[in-house]
């Protein structure tokens, strides 16, 4: 999810966790609906930016395989990395720190709450920055119980933001996401856990938020509201539903659900009574209790018909989840590849998309440890999806944390403990570089880059399904396969990056920033424009941010218009000569190690040779 204007944290906070936060800023934008474009203070402006996280839920009856699917990404400019978090047992009385500090744009106080005695294994993408909230941060992932989670911004109404206490306490969005992954055995249980946490400990907000949870049978959308009153609500999503959070929302809510017993809705005890007290809901006059009207802001973008290409001047294009639900419903039986393409769609996968996740939840796998989260290390528009199973033992070090886009790195020396980790190539940085090279001239390069990654993935999807269904496949074998694919994907990324840059150099040369005298910087400055700040100017819209949208998605249309066959392996370029720093083997060398392929005769010959050398040395000594 996109986070408000960034600030550096103190060195003391960094020393506790060896984690650092990014110094990149984020622009403030106004809503498209003038009727709700009310003036507010700086606090209101920081959270009302419509460029936030994205998530899509597809019920199992709407998918081609009969499996629930959940995909999406977080919108953050900071560093990102992939992680496998093991199951752990914790001593009695263990506690975790939750909440935000006074550094947050909506300040709070850190507190401690009890940790569970046992926490589950889960897969996630961590990141390093949301001002005032301790890193590493997460928006969800997939846990060993087959529960997938996504975290998405959900904008509370202005009055709730204004009444939020300056010393708010309780878990914030990332705390809730992580705890759900650690403790939930089902999507419904995730809702129960989060509701109990807020009821017991309160909630620290940055202006409103939501979560999408899914398991093999159903999904749930959970919305927590600003205001410091512990307001929250949840709605069940059935096997026939498609739900998009962009932002997260709940509309009509049965008022008696707050008393319990409703299988499809649940909410805080004060959800209805507080609205009545504030005069936002009158049961005598209002036909329905619409949570979006009562507690939230209108969608940043007005409704639009299926297939509509956004106005090029729209500062927040496509931010209407109901309209996008109608579009994705046109896909018919949704495939895993369709959801991958939705998350990759250049209409929203851009420089602020921190990663890409797609989970296909199959409760009938021969081995539940092979449950898989398809993970792109940064925005999937120019990065490949890698299959990571719950049983994966480790990931290539190139996909773990690096200091690229991590705030504070320029002001502090490296902790020696991380020296060799930092010395490796950063997959996040490589694929970010590919984004910048590709999206600088998307009409020329995006189609080839997309074809390369979709072709690469099409082949891997087939092989991975065979591996999942094969009897006796072990986590070690899955780990080896995942690691090989991850490194092959990185080699492919390096090949594409070199190719795109070489073509750009040959086609007029690389673009240079403006020089002094062209109005690009203040008079009197002698340093070249190349040495000035490279940050996006404050106040710019999502259209000004680096993106590859050439009008409705790709040159040949949106995800819906491109539906059908996915990926042609023949369109994957030969990347066998591409190298990763520190890896010498060729990408197409997939043979077994030599010692495994020796024949019995070879082993015998080697033994005789060793024996002969020993006898010869013995005789010389004699």
DASULPE-V999758 format. One record per residue. N is the residue number from 1. RES is the residue in one small letter. PHI is phi in whole degrees, 0 to 359 (NA if undefined). OMEGA is omega as a letter, one per 30 degrees, with the letter a starting at -180 (999 if undefined). Layout:
<<N:RES:PHI:OMEGA> <N:RES:PHI:OMEGA>>
This chain:
<<1:x:NA:l> <2:x:291:l> <3:x:246:a> <4:x:297:a> <5:x:318:a> <6:x:277:l> <7:x:221:l> <8:x:284:l> <9:x:264:a> <10:x:283:l> <11:x:296:l> <12:x:297:l> <13:x:293:a> <14:x:292:a> <15:x:298:a> <16:x:289:a> <17:x:232:a> <18:x:57:a> <19:x:242:a> <20:x:232:a> <21:x:243:a> <22:x:279:a> <23:x:260:a> <24:x:290:l> <25:x:266:l> <26:x:226:a> <27:x:286:l> <28:x:261:a> <29:x:232:l> <30:x:262:l> <31:x:288:a> <32:x:288:a> <33:x:275:a> <34:x:298:a> <35:x:297:a> <36:x:245:l> <37:x:274:a> <38:x:278:l> <39:x:289:l> <40:x:204:l> <41:x:283:a> <42:x:299:a> <43:x:299:a> <44:x:295:a> <45:x:296:a> <46:x:293:a> <47:x:264:a> <48:x:271:l> <49:x:276:a> <50:x:279:a> <51:x:272:a> <52:x:231:a> <53:x:298:a> <54:x:227:l> <55:x:210:l> <56:x:223:l> <57:x:250:l> <58:x:235:l> <59:x:296:a> <60:x:297:l> <61:x:284:l> <62:x:261:a> <63:x:259:a> <64:x:289:a> <65:x:258:a> <66:x:77:a> <67:x:247:l> <68:x:297:l> <69:x:228:l> <70:x:219:a> <71:x:224:l> <72:x:160:l> <73:x:203:l> <74:x:257:a> <75:x:254:l> <76:x:220:l> <77:x:273:a> <78:x:277:l> <79:x:296:l> <80:x:221:l> <81:x:203:a> <82:x:267:a> <83:x:212:l> <84:x:256:a> <85:x:263:a> <86:x:286:l> <87:x:295:a> <88:x:216:l> <89:x:255:a> <90:x:239:a> <91:x:300:l> <92:x:302:a> <93:x:89:l> <94:x:297:l> <95:x:227:l> <96:x:236:l> <97:x:271:a> <98:x:227:l> <99:x:102:a> <100:x:226:l> <101:x:260:l> <102:x:289:l> <103:x:286:a> <104:x:295:l> <105:x:297:l> <106:x:244:a> <107:x:295:l> <108:x:204:l> <109:x:232:l> <110:x:286:l> <111:x:224:l> <112:x:244:l> <113:x:230:a> <114:x:296:l> <115:x:267:l> <116:x:292:l> <117:x:294:l> <118:x:226:l> <119:x:240:a> <120:x:279:l> <121:x:284:l> <122:x:206:l> <123:x:252:a> <124:x:203:l> <125:x:249:l> <126:x:270:l> <127:x:213:a> <128:x:252:a> <129:x:212:l> <130:x:207:a> <131:x:314:l> <132:x:84:l> <133:x:239:a> <134:x:303:l> <135:x:274:f> <136:x:284:a> <137:x:252:a> <138:x:214:l> <139:x:247:l> <140:x:122:a> <141:x:161:l> <142:x:216:l> <143:x:250:a> <144:x:293:l> <145:x:270:l> <146:x:79:l> <147:x:257:l> <148:x:255:a> <149:x:217:l> <150:x:225:l> <151:x:245:a> <152:x:220:l> <153:x:307:l> <154:x:214:a> <155:x:282:l> <156:x:287:a> <157:x:294:a> <158:x:304:a> <159:x:297:l> <160:x:292:l> <161:x:296:a> <162:x:293:a> <163:x:271:l> <164:x:296:a> <165:x:299:l> <166:x:286:l> <167:x:245:a> <168:x:304:l> <169:x:226:l> <170:x:111:a> <171:x:297:l> <172:x:258:a> <173:x:307:a> <174:x:290:l> <175:x:303:a> <176:x:294:l> <177:x:298:a> <178:x:293:a> <179:x:297:l> <180:x:299:l> <181:x:294:a> <182:x:285:a> <183:x:235:a> <184:x:276:l> <185:x:263:l> <186:x:200:l> <187:x:296:l> <188:x:296:l> <189:x:293:l> <190:x:300:l> <191:x:296:l> <192:x:298:a> <193:x:296:a> <194:x:294:l> <195:x:299:l> <196:x:296:l> <197:x:298:a> <198:x:292:l> <199:x:299:a> <200:x:271:a> <201:x:245:a> <202:x:88:a> <203:x:211:l> <204:x:260:a> <205:x:248:l> <206:x:245:l> <207:x:130:a> <208:x:119:a> <209:x:201:l> <210:x:210:l> <211:x:224:l> <212:x:245:l> <213:x:244:l> <214:x:212:l> <215:x:226:a> <216:x:293:a> <217:x:246:a> <218:x:202:l> <219:x:227:l> <220:x:218:l> <221:x:256:a> <222:x:237:a> <223:x:241:l> <224:x:247:a> <225:x:258:l> <226:x:289:l> <227:x:118:l> <228:x:74:a> <229:x:255:l> <230:x:69:a> <231:x:277:l> <232:x:205:l> <233:x:208:l> <234:x:217:l> <235:x:228:l> <236:x:283:l> <237:x:246:a> <238:x:273:a> <239:x:292:l> <240:x:260:a> <241:x:267:l> <242:x:237:a> <243:x:228:l> <244:x:247:l> <245:x:251:a> <246:x:191:g> <247:x:273:l> <248:x:289:a> <249:x:204:l> <250:x:223:l> <251:x:262:a> <252:x:296:a> <253:x:228:l> <254:x:292:a> <255:x:296:a> <256:x:282:a> <257:x:293:a> <258:x:291:l> <259:x:272:l> <260:x:87:l> <261:x:95:l> <262:x:274:a> <263:x:287:a> <264:x:247:a> <265:x:217:l> <266:x:204:a> <267:x:199:l> <268:x:296:a> <269:x:301:a> <270:x:265:a> <271:x:301:a> <272:x:274:a> <273:x:297:l> <274:x:293:l> <275:x:296:l> <276:x:295:a> <277:x:300:a> <278:x:279:a> <279:x:79:l> <280:x:271:l> <281:x:215:l> <282:x:235:a> <283:x:298:l> <284:x:280:a> <285:x:247:a> <286:x:276:a> <287:x:289:a> <288:x:213:l> <289:x:263:a> <290:x:266:a> <291:x:295:l> <292:x:294:l> <293:x:290:a> <294:x:281:a> <295:x:243:a> <296:x:238:l> <297:x:266:l> <298:x:297:l> <299:x:301:a> <300:x:301:l> <301:x:241:l> <302:x:293:a> <303:x:300:a> <304:x:217:a> <305:x:287:l> <306:x:301:l> <307:x:87:a> <308:x:288:l> <309:x:269:a> <310:x:294:l> <311:x:300:a> <312:x:297:l> <313:x:266:a> <314:x:293:a> <315:x:283:a> <316:x:221:a> <317:x:294:l> <318:x:71:a> <319:x:277:l> <320:x:225:a> <321:x:296:a> <322:x:295:l> <323:x:295:l> <324:x:290:l> <325:x:300:l> <326:x:295:l> <327:x:295:a> <328:x:290:l> <329:x:295:l> <330:x:288:l> <331:x:289:a> <332:x:77:l> <333:x:287:a> <334:x:282:l> <335:x:261:l> <336:x:306:a> <337:x:297:l> <338:x:297:a> <339:x:292:l> <340:x:303:a> <341:x:290:l> <342:x:300:a> <343:x:293:a> <344:x:277:a> <345:x:309:a> <346:x:292:l> <347:x:293:l> <348:x:221:l> <349:x:275:a> <350:x:218:a> <351:x:297:a> <352:x:264:l> <353:x:278:a> <354:x:283:a> <355:x:189:l> <356:x:224:l> <357:x:233:l> <358:x:220:l> <359:x:246:l> <360:x:252:a> <361:x:264:a> <362:x:251:a> <363:x:284:a> <364:x:252:l> <365:x:298:l> <366:x:303:l> <367:x:227:a> <368:x:299:l> <369:x:290:l> <370:x:264:l> <371:x:303:a> <372:x:233:l> <373:x:246:l> <374:x:278:a> <375:x:237:l> <376:x:259:a> <377:x:292:l> <378:x:213:a> <379:x:311:a> <380:x:291:l> <381:x:301:l> <382:x:224:l> <383:x:211:a> <384:x:274:l> <385:x:278:l> <386:x:243:l> <387:x:284:l> <388:x:237:a> <389:x:269:l> <390:x:302:a> <391:x:278:a> <392:x:303:a> <393:x:281:a> <394:x:201:l> <395:x:244:l> <396:x:304:a> <397:x:300:l> <398:x:297:a> <399:x:263:l> <400:x:266:a> <401:x:295:l> <402:x:227:a> <403:x:276:l> <404:x:299:a> <405:x:65:l> <406:x:257:a> <407:x:294:a> <408:x:91:a> <409:x:299:a> <410:x:282:a> <411:x:251:a> <412:x:223:l> <413:x:280:a> <414:x:289:l> <415:x:293:a> <416:x:305:l> <417:x:304:a> <418:x:257:a> <419:x:303:a> <420:x:286:l> <421:x:298:a> <422:x:290:a> <423:x:290:a> <424:x:281:l> <425:x:294:l> <426:x:268:l> <427:x:300:l> <428:x:301:a> <429:x:293:a> <430:x:301:a> <431:x:285:l> <432:x:294:l> <433:x:300:l> <434:x:297:l> <435:x:300:a> <436:x:297:l> <437:x:293:a> <438:x:286:a> <439:x:285:l> <440:x:293:l> <441:x:219:a> <442:x:297:l> <443:x:297:a> <444:x:272:a> <445:x:243:a> <446:x:301:a> <447:x:301:a> <448:x:292:l> <449:x:296:l> <450:x:298:l> <451:x:300:a> <452:x:296:a> <453:x:287:l> <454:x:292:l> <455:x:294:l> <456:x:300:a> <457:x:287:a> <458:x:303:l> <459:x:292:a> <460:x:289:l> <461:x:300:l> <462:x:298:a> <463:x:293:a> <464:x:293:l> <465:x:297:l> <466:x:298:a> <467:x:296:l> <468:x:297:a> <469:x:269:a> <470:x:289:l> <471:x:292:l> <472:x:86:l> <473:x:298:a> <474:x:258:l> <475:x:303:l> <476:x:296:l> <477:x:294:l> <478:x:296:l> <479:x:298:l> <480:x:300:a> <481:x:295:a> <482:x:300:a> <483:x:295:l> <484:x:296:l> <485:x:297:a> <486:x:299:a> <487:x:288:l> <488:x:297:l> <489:x:298:l> <490:x:290:l> <491:x:297:l> <492:x:299:l> <493:x:298:l> <494:x:297:l> <495:x:297:a> <496:x:296:l> <497:x:299:l> <498:x:299:a> <499:x:294:a> <500:x:296:a> <501:x:295:l> <502:x:297:l> <503:x:293:l> <504:x:293:l> <505:x:298:a> <506:x:285:a> <507:x:258:l> <508:x:90:l> <509:x:87:a> <510:x:286:a> <511:x:296:l> <512:x:248:l> <513:x:298:a> <514:x:298:a> <515:x:253:a> <516:x:307:l> <517:x:98:a> <518:x:262:l> <519:x:86:a> <520:x:277:l> <521:x:208:a> <522:x:294:l> <523:x:297:l> <524:x:95:l> <525:x:280:a> <526:x:260:l> <527:x:294:a> <528:x:293:l> <529:x:298:l> <530:x:300:a> <531:x:262:l> <532:x:276:l> <533:x:303:l> <534:x:260:a> <535:x:286:l> <536:x:297:a> <537:x:298:l> <538:x:299:l> <539:x:92:a> <540:x:284:a> <541:x:269:l> <542:x:296:l> <543:x:290:l> <544:x:272:l> <545:x:286:l> <546:x:298:l> <547:x:210:a> <548:x:249:a> <549:x:293:a> <550:x:261:l> <551:x:117:a> <552:x:81:l> <553:x:118:l> <554:x:277:l> <555:x:298:l> <556:x:259:l> <557:x:113:a> <558:x:277:l> <559:x:304:a> <560:x:295:a> <561:x:291:a> <562:x:262:a> <563:x:299:a> <564:x:132:l> <565:x:296:a> <566:x:235:l> <567:x:81:l> <568:x:236:a> <569:x:305:l> <570:x:290:l> <571:x:267:l> <572:x:278:a> <573:x:293:l> <574:x:286:a> <575:x:252:a> <576:x:296:l> <577:x:272:l> <578:x:290:a> <579:x:233:l> <580:x:252:a> <581:x:305:l> <582:x:94:l> <583:x:246:a> <584:x:263:a> <585:x:288:l> <586:x:288:a> <587:x:290:a> <588:x:263:l> <589:x:272:a> <590:x:250:a> <591:x:286:l> <592:x:290:l> <593:x:304:a> <594:x:303:a> <595:x:293:l> <596:x:276:a> <597:x:256:l> <598:x:299:l> <599:x:279:l> <600:x:306:l> <601:x:295:l> <602:x:294:l> <603:x:296:l> <604:x:299:l> <605:x:299:l> <606:x:297:l> <607:x:295:l> <608:x:298:a> <609:x:296:l> <610:x:299:l> <611:x:297:l> <612:x:298:l> <613:x:297:a> <614:x:296:l> <615:x:297:a> <616:x:299:l> <617:x:295:a> <618:x:296:a> <619:x:293:l> <620:x:296:l> <621:x:296:l> <622:x:294:999>>
